[in-house]
Amino acid sequence: MATNWKKAVITDIIDETPTTKRFFLSLEDETVFDFIPGQFITLDLPIAEKPSKRWRHYSIASNPKGDNTVELVIVLVEGGLGTNFLFKEACLGTSFPVRGPLGKFTLKPNPDNEICFICTGTGIAPFRSMLLDFYENNAEHPPVKLIFGTRNIENILYYEEMKSLERKMKNFDYYPVLSRESSTEWDGRKGYVHPVYEELFKDKRPADFYLCGWKNMIQEARNRLQDMGYSRNNIHVEIYG
């Protein structure tokens, strides 16, 4: 596991939603940045004196491409020093130290088990990395389901890309679900993520569940999955916030 700090430079910024941006980083002095889909990097931002107060951790949203770049998808947190710096002060060419890759939230595939990704908001990042890795490498994998929850249409992350992957990939199904959308423009699922996986896996067939997002969602999902009869060994979590 890499622990040395490296210099990263912002090479592009894309507005993904009104409150979310995609940041593309190039790691200087690195020819190839090796990581496993699901891992994260730590940014050392110029927002405080004490090092531990400057560090912010973000899952890598891109797949390993054999180069020195990574993509992060970051939501603006009200009052958050890190995201306010990135959204309001950082620009193309801004540099800062980064450390990684870090983390063990990586796939532990069992060929006999389906895979179910459950996420909210920017919790989609590690799953996008995993899915792109499957697709780009034409890798064999068990059936995969991605359940993504957010509030409104304008907050959906990577919607067109996920729909495209659903069309192109074998054994991949995408389930976006909106909790506060009232517009007739949306004819998809409404509500929260929990009824979706409960419906899809009501037969309790073998599956591994990967949960990423805010603490409350993860706690409820973990409890519900265990109530359905799934073992803690089949439930893997990455908590944001």
N, C-alpha and C positions, 0 to 999 in steps of 0.2 A: 504494500500500500504506500503510495507516494505521500510524503509529509513535508517536503521542501516547498518553500514559497517560490512562486514564479511570477513574472510580470505579465499581466494581461492588458490588452488594449481593446477598447470598443471599436468595432469596425462597421457596425450597422445597428440601427434601432428601428423597429417597426411597431406602429400602434396597432395592437391586435384588437382591443376593445377600448371603451372610454376610460377604463381604469387599469388596463393591462398592457404592458409593452414586451416585445421580444428583443432581447439584447444578444448580439453576436460578438463573441470575444475571440481574439487571436492571442495565443500564448507565445510571447516573444522568446527567442532562443530555444524553442522547441520545434522540432520537425514534425513529430507525431505525438499527439496527446492520447494515450491509451487509457480507456476506461471501460467498465462493464455497464451496459444499460441498467438504469436504476440507481446509479451512484450520484453523488452530489459534489459540489466544490464549495469552498469557503472563500468569501471575498473579504479583504481587509480594506475597508472604506475610510476615508478621511473625515470621520464624523465624531471622534472622541479621542481623548488622550490615552486612556487605558486600552490596551490591545483587545481584551475580551469584550469591550463595549463597541469595538469597531467591526467585529466579525459578524458576517451574515452568511447563512448557508442556503444554497439553492440547488435543487435537483437539476441535472442536465436534461434538457428537453430534446437534444439532437442525438442521433445515433453515431457510433464510431465510424469515421469516414476515412481514416488513415491520414488525416492531416492534423493541424494544430489548432483547430477551431472548435468552439462549443456554442450552443444556443441555450439561453435561459429565458423562461417566461415568468414575469414578475408582476404582481399586483400591487398597486399603490395602497399603502396602509396609512390610514389617517393618523397623523402624529408620529409615524415611524421615521426615525432618523435615516435609516438605510435606504428605504424606498424613496423618501423625499430627495435625498441626494441624487439617486439614480435617475429619477424622473425630472427633477428641476435644475440640476446643476451639471450632471454628466452629459457628455455629447460625444460625437465621433472623435476619436483620438484620445479621450480620457483614459488614463491608465491607473492601475492599482495592483497590489500583490494578490495572488490567489493561491490556494493550497488544495491539493487533491490529485486524483479522485479519492473520495472517502465514502464510507457507508457500505452496508451489507444488504440493502433492500434490492436484491437482484433475484432473477428467476431461479427457482429450484424445481425444474420441470419433472413431473412424473408422467410418463407416457400414458398411464392409465387414467389420469385425472384431467378434466377440463380446467381451463384457466379463466378466472373471472376477475377483471380489474374493476374496482369500485373507487370513484374519486369525485371530489368537488373542486371547482375552481382550478387554480394552478397545480393542484394535485395530479393533473393529467400529465405533467411533465415526464416523470419516469416511465409512464406507460407509453407515451408517444415514442420515447427512445427505444423501448423494447419492440414496439410494433414496427417501427421503421427498420430496425435491425432484422427482424423476421423477413420483412418484405425485400429489402435491398439484397439480402443474402439468399433469398428464395429458400429459406430454411423450413424444414419439416417441423411442425408443432401441433400440439393438441388443439381442439376447438378453443377459440378465445372469444370472450365477451367483454366489451368495455361499456361500463355504465358510468356516464358523466352527468353530474348534477350541478346546476347553477340557477340563478334567479330568472333571468330574462333572455330573450333572443340575443340582445346586444352583448351579453356576457359570455356567449358560447365561444370556447377556444378551439381553434383548429377544426371548425365544423366541416368545411369543404374538403379538407385533407382527410379527415376521418371517413367521410362518406365515400371519397375516392378509394381509400384503402379497403373499405368494406366491399366495394365492387370488384377490386382487383385481387384481393387476397382470398385464398381458400380458407374456410373455417374461421372467419372473423365476422362478428356481428357488433354493431355500434348502437347504443341506446342512450341518446341524450334525453334528459328529463329536466323540465323547468318548474321551479316552485312558485314563481310569482307572475308568470306570463298570462295576461288576460286577452291579448290580441288574437283576433281570428286568423291572423297571419300564421300562427303556429298551430299545426294540426298534429303535432307529435305528443309524446307523453308529458303529463303534467304531474306535479307533486314532488315527492322526494325519492331518493335512490332506493330506499329500503324495500318498498313493495315490488320493485322491479326484480331484484335478485331473489326475493322470496317467491315470486311467480315463476321465474326462469328455472329455479332449482327446487321446486316444490316436491319433486320426486326424490330429492336427496341423493342424487347420483354422485359418484366420486368427483371431487373438484378441489382446486386450490384457489383461495381468495387472497387478493392483494389489495390492501386498502391504503389510500393516500389522500390526505386533506386535513381539514380541521379536526381538532380533538373530539368534539362532541359527536360528529358524524362517525368517526372511527369507533368510539366507545359503543355507540348504539349499534352499529353494524356488527361489531364483534359479539356483542351480547345476543343479537338476533340470530346470527349464524350458529352460535353455540346452542341456542334454543332449538334451532332446526335439526341439531344433531351432529354438526360438524365439529371436529376436534380443533383444539388450539393449534395443533401442529399443521393444520391446513389453512391457517389464517395468519397472514403476514402483513405488518403495518409499518407505515411511515407517517409520523404525525407532524403537521405544520402548526406552529404557534402553541 
